[in-house]
Amino acid sequence: MEKQSIEEGVLPDREGGKWNTKMSVFVQELKKVSHIAAPMVTVTLLQYMLQVVSIMMVGHLGQLALSSVAIATSLTNVTGFSLLSGLVGGLETLCGQAYGAKQYRKLGVYTYTAIISLIMVCTPVCVLWIFMDKLLILMKQDPSISGEACKYSIWLIPALLGAAISKPLVRYLQTQSLILPMLISSFAVLFCHIFASWALIYKLDLGTVGAAVAFCLSNWLYVVLLSFYVKFSTSCKNTRVPFSVEAFHNIGIFFRLAVPSAVMVCLKWWSLEVLILLSGLLPNPKLETSVLSICLTISTLHFTIPYGLGAAASTRVSNELGAGNPQKARVAVSVVMFLAVVETLTVSICLFFFRHILGRAYSNEKQVVDYIGAMIPFICLSVVTDSLQAVISGIARGSGWQHIGAYINVGAFYIVGIPVAVVLGFNLHLKAKGFWIGIVIGSVLQSTILSLVTAFTDWQNQAIKARERLSEGIASGRE
């Protein structure tokens, strides 16, 4: 019988069946990952567009308004919004694994814990924003720009508090694969933000203050829409719980995962901001700073794609580990890495072929356009490393080994990347190109080590740790 099947060109059942089973599992997982990743990419891009809209509208008010809002946006992102985005990564581990283990009540409790914890973090950040002008003057910034940036930052404080609530709600929904309400809410918020910004900035003549107020209103509208869905949707009936003191008992568990998550997210972001500040010390600082800012904008826009893949990776891995299915977690990792490779090759090739015209989207000056064209090959390399880093960081958040990623990031960027960038930029006179090469070298080192850690991960052991983590959460709630 077996001989006949071979002669007819049909694989024996024990081999063909095994191959078909593997492909079937891979395809099923691919559908699950795509169902999460595609809308998460859109959600991330729509949220990023809120700040882009604010800067674009303020840009028509004059150079002072544009400069002050651009600097304030950069510093508030670094010191506030990126910090919250990083810390809330701890919730992806806790909620994702609790959902996989069908401990639905824990999702609601952990979400309350995260909101309390992030609001606590907001307090010192708000103090820093109130004295933002003093910080900028110490950084040798123009006093008039510093004063306007400080005013803008102070008016953004309500938006920070809104983010402390919305970001945990996003992770609460994400870990249950409830992406559609976030997608619809993000579209609605962006539409309202455009109208509110136009009305407050131009019609009510509030200028930069109007831009900040519009951003705050949009953030709180997002909170209201997500809260409304969580409160009344039947999809959340099992995970929706009333507030209790148990939320305070889990703060220690949350921060043990949140702090290394924040280090993973923030360190590279901060390293790029450091280099943009250092570019002001180069010859022709206007050109060098402009080019680096444009490169960072391109990189940030691209990052929304692998970030969505990373969110899908975090959700699928955490769910399967919580359910005690290490093999399915391994398949999820394989699927997401496959998608990351396809995405990064596609984007890199497109960027490379359009390298001579891409700069025209940002500037009409030939010098800037040519400089961007020369930088594109290095941006393509950073696209590759960013994709791998974002996806593997999602895997780390889903598994709970953020602390390993944090150590790797410190070494890759602050022991290797930034020092190499400074040497190349200043000592070897490669300027902005040298800065970016240094970051790419740090990114390559980071991605390589993270890939090795992922390849050698014992998923059975990760499933055991997930079970222990959930047991610890239950024990702390009973104390």
Long-range contacts (C-beta under 8 A, 24 or more apart in sequence): 25-331, 26-331, 26-334, 26-335, 29-316, 29-328, 29-331, 29-332, 29-334, 29-335, 30-335, 30-338, 30-339, 32-177, 32-316, 32-332, 33-309, 33-312, 33-313, 33-316, 33-332, 33-335, 33-336, 33-339, 34-312, 34-339, 35-177, 35-179, 36-174, 36-177, 36-179, 36-308, 36-311, 36-312, 36-315, 36-316, 37-308, 37-309, 37-311, 37-312, 37-336, 37-339, 38-308, 39-179, 39-180, 39-182, 39-183, 39-308, 40-174, 40-179, 40-182, 40-307, 40-308, 40-311, 40-312, 41-304, 41-305, 41-307, 41-308, 41-309, 42-183, 42-186, 42-308, 43-170, 43-179, 43-182, 43-183, 43-186, 43-308, 44-304, 44-307, 44-308, 44-311, 45-301, 45-304, 46-186, 46-187, 46-189, 46-190, 47-186, 48-300, 48-301, 48-304, 49-190, 50-189, 50-190, 50-193, 50-215, 50-218, 50-219, 51-77, 51-215, 53-190, 53-193, 53-194, 53-197, 54-197, 54-211, 54-212, 54-214, 54-215, 57-197, 57-198, 57-201, 57-202, 57-211, 58-201, 58-207, 58-208, 58-211, 61-201, 61-207, 61-208, 64-144, 64-145, 64-148, 65-148, 65-207, 65-208, 67-142, 67-145, 68-145, 68-146, 68-147, 68-148, 68-149, 68-152, 68-208, 69-148, 69-149, 69-152, 69-208, 69-211, 71-136, 71-141, 71-145, 71-149, 72-132, 72-148, 72-149, 72-150, 72-152, 72-153, 72-156, 74-273, 74-276, 75-132, 75-135, 75-136, 75-149, 75-153, 76-129, 76-153, 76-156, 76-160, 77-269, 78-266, 78-269, 78-270, 78-273, 79-125, 79-128, 79-129, 80-122, 80-125, 80-129, 80-160, 80-163, 81-160, 81-163, 82-265, 82-266, 82-269, 82-270, 83-121, 83-125, 83-262, 83-266, 84-118, 84-121, 84-122, 84-160, 84-163, 84-164, 84-167, 85-167, 85-265, 86-258, 86-261, 86-262, 86-263, 86-264, 86-265, 86-266, 87-114, 87-117, 87-118, 87-121, 87-258, 87-259, 87-261, 87-262, 88-114, 88-118, 88-167, 88-168, 88-170, 88-171, 88-258, 88-261, 89-257, 89-258, 89-261, 89-262, 89-264, 89-265, 89-314, 89-397, 89-402, 90-114, 90-254, 90-255, 90-256, 90-257, 90-258, 90-259, 90-261, 90-397, 90-402, 91-168, 91-171, 91-172, 91-175, 91-254, 91-258, 92-171, 92-174, 92-175, 92-261, 92-311, 92-314, 92-315, 92-318, 92-394, 92-397, 92-398, 93-257, 93-261, 93-314, 93-318, 93-397, 93-398, 93-399, 93-400, 93-402, 93-469, 94-250, 94-253, 94-254, 94-257, 94-469, 94-473, 95-171, 95-172, 95-175, 95-176, 95-318, 96-175, 96-314, 96-315, 96-317, 96-318, 96-319, 96-322, 96-398, 97-318, 97-319, 97-321, 97-322, 97-398, 97-400, 97-466, 97-469, 97-470, 98-322, 98-470, 98-473, 99-175, 99-176, 99-239, 99-318, 99-319, 99-322, 100-318, 100-319, 100-320, 100-321, 100-322, 100-323, 100-325, 100-466, 101-322, 101-323, 101-324, 101-466, 101-467, 101-470, 102-323, 103-322, 103-470, 103-474, 104-238, 104-239, 105-239, 105-241, 106-470, 106-473, 106-474, 107-172, 107-175, 107-176, 107-239, 108-172, 108-239, 108-240, 108-241, 109-241, 109-244, 109-246, 109-247, 109-250, 109-477, 110-250, 110-254, 110-473, 111-168, 111-169, 111-171, 111-172, 112-243, 112-244, 112-247, 113-247, 113-248, 113-250, 113-251, 113-253, 113-254, 114-167, 114-168, 114-171, 114-254, 114-258, 115-164, 115-165, 115-168, 116-247, 116-248, 116-251, 117-251, 117-254, 117-255, 117-258, 118-163, 118-164, 118-165, 118-167, 118-168, 119-161, 119-164, 119-165, 121-164, 122-160, 122-161, 122-164, 125-160, 126-157, 126-160, 129-153, 129-154, 129-156, 129-157, 129-160, 130-154, 139-277, 148-208, 151-208, 151-209, 152-208, 152-209, 152-211, 152-212, 155-209, 155-212, 155-213, 155-216, 156-212, 156-215, 156-216, 158-216, 158-219, 158-220, 159-212, 159-215, 159-216, 159-218, 159-219, 159-220, 162-216, 162-219, 162-220, 162-222, 162-223, 163-219, 165-223, 165-227, 166-219, 166-222, 166-223, 166-226, 169-223, 169-226, 169-227, 169-230, 170-226, 172-230, 172-239, 173-226, 173-229, 173-230, 174-311, 174-314, 174-315, 175-314, 175-315, 175-318, 175-319, 176-235, 176-236, 176-239, 177-315, 178-235, 178-236, 181-225, 181-226, 181-229, 181-233, 182-226, 185-222, 185-225, 185-226, 185-229, 186-222, 188-221, 188-225, 189-218, 189-221, 189-222, 189-225, 190-218, 192-217, 192-218, 192-221, 193-217, 193-218, 246-477, 249-476, 249-477, 249-479, 250-473, 250-476, 250-477, 252-476, 253-469, 253-472, 253-473, 253-476, 257-400, 257-402, 259-406, 260-402, 260-403, 260-405, 260-406, 261-397, 261-402, 261-406, 263-402, 263-405, 263-406, 263-409, 263-410, 264-393, 264-396, 264-397, 264-402, 264-405, 264-406, 264-409, 265-393, 267-406, 267-409, 267-410, 267-413, 267-414, 268-389, 268-409, 268-413, 268-439, 268-442, 268-443, 268-446, 271-413, 271-414, 271-417, 271-418, 271-439, 271-442, 272-296, 272-299, 272-439, 274-418, 275-418, 275-421, 275-425, 275-435, 275-436, 275-438, 275-439, 278-422, 278-425, 278-435, 279-425, 279-431, 279-432, 279-435, 281-426, 282-425, 282-426, 282-431, 282-432, 283-431, 287-367, 287-368, 287-371, 288-431, 288-432, 290-363, 290-368, 291-368, 291-371, 291-372, 291-375, 291-432, 292-432, 292-435, 292-436, 294-359, 294-362, 294-363, 294-368, 294-372, 295-372, 295-375, 295-379, 295-432, 295-436, 297-362, 298-351, 298-358, 298-379, 299-379, 299-382, 299-383, 299-386, 302-347, 302-383, 302-386, 303-386, 303-390, 305-343, 305-347, 305-387, 306-340, 306-343, 306-344, 306-386, 306-387, 306-388, 306-389, 306-390, 306-391, 307-390, 309-336, 309-339, 309-340, 309-343, 309-387, 309-390, 309-391, 309-394, 310-336, 310-390, 310-391, 310-392, 310-393, 310-394, 310-395, 310-397, 311-394, 312-336, 312-394, 313-391, 313-394, 313-395, 313-398, 314-394, 314-395, 314-397, 314-398, 315-398, 316-398, 317-394, 317-395, 317-398, 317-399, 318-397, 318-398, 318-399, 318-466, 321-398, 321-399, 321-459, 321-462, 321-463, 321-466, 322-466, 322-470, 324-463, 324-466, 324-467, 325-463, 326-459, 326-460, 326-462, 326-463, 327-459, 329-398, 329-399, 329-459, 329-462, 329-463, 330-459, 333-395, 333-454, 336-391, 336-394, 336-395, 337-391, 337-454, 339-391, 340-387, 340-388, 340-390, 340-391, 341-387, 343-387, 344-383, 344-384, 344-387, 344-388, 347-383, 347-387, 348-380, 348-383, 348-384, 351-376, 351-379, 351-380, 351-383, 352-376, 352-377, 352-380, 371-432, 374-433, 375-432, 375-433, 375-436, 378-433, 378-436, 378-437, 378-440, 379-436, 381-440, 381-443, 381-444, 382-436, 382-439, 382-440, 382-443, 384-447, 385-440, 385-443, 385-444, 385-446, 385-447, 386-443, 388-447, 388-450, 388-451, 389-443, 389-446, 389-447, 389-450, 392-447, 392-450, 392-451, 392-453, 392-454, 393-450, 395-454, 396-450, 399-457, 399-462, 399-466, 400-462, 400-465, 400-466, 400-469, 401-453, 401-457, 401-462, 404-453, 405-450, 405-453, 408-446, 408-449, 408-450, 408-453, 409-446, 411-445, 412-442, 412-443, 412-445, 412-446, 412-449, 413-439, 413-442, 413-446, 416-441, 416-442, 416-445, 417-441, 417-442, 417-443, 417-445, 418-442
